[in-house]
Amino acid sequence: MRAVIQRVRSASVQVDGQVVGSIGRGLLVLLGVGQGDSEADAALLADKLAGLRIFEDDQGKMNLAPADVGAEFLVVSQFTLYGDIRKGRRPSFTGAASPDHARALYERCKDLLRARGFNVESGVFGARMLVQLENDGPVTLWFDTAEGLK
């Protein structure tokens, strides 16, 4: 699984002009699922997100985890994180998981975060979405569970 993680002051996602998910201070997670990803990847990603110390303490250092600051999560499916643009001009998405497999792991990751007590909002899997955010910092990170499992 791949994730682009953005620390935000606020973020929302719209489908057909309607807000379907919205958070205040927290993390916007653009989440892609690849072929071969498993429940272990979803658990690793959820654990990484829950423990990621990227919120500032009183000295301005990134020492605080989401639970320390009451952060929320907005998780948005993003198969294009598996887009390969090394050849030609049009991205290839052959590395992305099938929609059924991707949906199951996307939902599992959200469920694991909720089980840790976080408010988790989301977009609509497979829909065309408009994501708005106020990036805080800005802080934007990338994580790939294939590299995290090594």
Steps between C-alpha positions, in 0.01 A plus 500: 500500500615851430400814683560871459452646846434870546475674836202731469316769692189387315405286203187389321394288207200557272318266263249652257516833684419348840750482788531131592790530745651785697755537781665770703857460624640168393635297212376479143603159369491430127504121497580264213488122507732295282487150363617257764417726793347319797345546843856523633554810284179659628605429861849639441364816341241558773768448766736741324229766463383470862852533637643754258651781706456795266310745716697774672558517874539820703854544366388472137651153449310219334467279808127443537292218353140534380352379830706760690325786318154353438567473127243374253557307178358559154584192291447527124549212257761584238584221254710747299776464761581185303521688171821417315622776269843361418397404144304714260274791587196323646523344846466126535301379800581129475658514847172602663284235664165398358213716628355228725835421662588870533165587658534225761847614611404869487205427730717282726753778549223743597349245739836446670537875556146521639578208734778716646244767585554742213229685312545383141321666211534391139417558142294265284704212365526515121319833468629813335581723797600855573742517793562827678758550771690753702843340525661581835872569475484391227573144608460229236644149530501183292483142629502170313429188706711291263802694623378499861473119514868448408 
